[in-house]
Amino acid sequence: MAGDRSRGARWSGVGRVLLVAALLPLTSLANARLQGVRAARAADVARLLASAGVNGRVDTVYLRAFKEERLVELWAGGATGPLSLVKAYPICAASGELGPKRREGDLQVPEGLYDIVEFNPASNFHLSMKVSYPNASDRLRSDPKRPGDLIYLHGSCASIGCIAIEDGPIEEVFLIASGSRARPRIDVFPARLTAAWLAAHASAPHAGFWAELAPAFAWFERTRRPAPFSVDQTGAYRVSKSR
């Protein structure tokens, strides 16, 4: 047994060396791509922020995606106070239809309240930002064994459950979001959840779920800050009613 452990240790060490060697070209590609994007787009990003009245370091970035309108809004600002709309980007590709994602392979873009949890400058889709699906709500409501994952906001113009906004737009969003002091938030809505839209879709299969998201939409419309929320034992979103 001691000999087996020794041999395993040697192979483990070799494996780590091989893994590092394999990752080096990917890391080099990622660094070179990101450096190139920064060099080419830094002035554009500075102008965008300045035109939105966002000066100095960005503390907060908030993204709102609307499936029906096929639009992603980028908001930014300080740690407190109203955020400013920096720019709105057309969604050029998003698979599925209105409604949440509930299982692997359903081709759905998730709907809900999420964070950006990873930035990938070596993406096959130019640049990508990982969405925190499945979140606490999704884990209670989606297929328990195969809820799906690897949902991104990215460049290019192709989608299998992701949101694609082409290369130029993702460069701006990536540079601003990755520079935020706080983890960026991204909320994905079926549409602008106005009272009129909700009434028109009151008989839809997902009407109850959309009614849960509506307070988050309304909170931001009123305060220009992302809505604080929790997830209850059933997986339902609960947004504070104060303020």
PEDAVEN-V746415 format. One record per backbone hydrogen bond with DSSP energy under -1.0 kcal/mol. NH is the residue of the N-H (numbers start at 1). CO is the residue of the C=O. E is the energy in kcal/mol with one decimal. If there is no record, write none. Layout:
nh=<NH/NH>
co=<CO/CO>
e=<E/E>
This chain:
nh=<5/6/7/8/9/10/11/12/13/14/15/16/17/18/19/20/21/22/23/24/27/28/29/30/31/32/33/34/35/36/37/38/39/40/41/42/45/46/47/48/49/50/51/52/53/54/59/60/62/63/64/65/66/67/68/71/72/73/74/75/76/77/83/84/86/87/89/91/92/93/104/106/112/114/116/117/120/127/128/129/130/131/132/133/139/141/142/143/153/154/155/155/163/164/165/166/170/171/172/173/174/175/176/177/178/180/181/182/185/186/187/188/189/194/198/199/200/201/202/204/207/210/211/213/214/217/218/219/220/221/222/223/224/230/232/235/238/240>
co=<1/2/3/4/5/6/7/8/9/10/11/12/13/14/15/16/17/18/19/20/23/24/25/26/27/28/29/30/31/32/33/34/35/36/37/38/41/42/43/44/45/46/47/48/50/49/77/77/75/185/73/187/71/189/190/66/89/64/87/62/84/60/224/76/74/74/72/70/164/164/146/103/188/186/184/130/128/125/120/153/118/151/115/131/135/137/138/102/129/163/125/127/152/93/154/156/166/167/168/169/170/171/172/173/174/177/58/59/61/114/63/112/65/192/194/195/196/197/199/201/204/206/207/209/210/213/214/215/216/217/218/219/220/238/236/232/230/228>
e=<-2.4/-2.3/-2.6/-2.8/-2.4/-2.3/-2.5/-2.6/-2.3/-2.3/-2.9/-2.1/-1.9/-2.7/-2.6/-2.5/-2.5/-2.3/-2.0/-1.5/-2.9/-2.8/-2.6/-2.7/-2.7/-2.5/-2.8/-2.6/-2.6/-2.2/-2.5/-2.8/-2.3/-2.2/-2.6/-1.8/-2.6/-2.3/-2.2/-2.4/-2.5/-2.4/-2.6/-1.2/-1.5/-3.0/-1.8/-2.3/-2.5/-2.7/-1.8/-2.6/-3.0/-2.2/-2.6/-1.8/-2.6/-3.2/-2.7/-2.9/-2.3/-1.6/-2.3/-3.0/-3.0/-1.3/-3.4/-2.2/-2.0/-1.3/-3.1/-1.5/-1.8/-2.0/-2.7/-2.4/-3.1/-1.8/-1.8/-2.3/-2.4/-3.1/-2.0/-1.3/-2.5/-1.3/-3.0/-3.0/-2.5/-2.6/-1.5/-1.6/-2.5/-2.5/-2.5/-1.7/-1.8/-1.8/-1.4/-2.4/-2.9/-2.2/-2.1/-3.1/-2.6/-1.4/-1.4/-2.0/-1.9/-2.3/-2.5/-2.8/-3.1/-2.4/-2.5/-2.3/-2.1/-1.2/-1.2/-1.6/-1.8/-2.6/-2.0/-1.3/-1.7/-1.8/-2.8/-2.5/-1.8/-2.0/-1.9/-2.8/-2.5/-1.9/-2.5/-1.7/-2.7/-1.4>
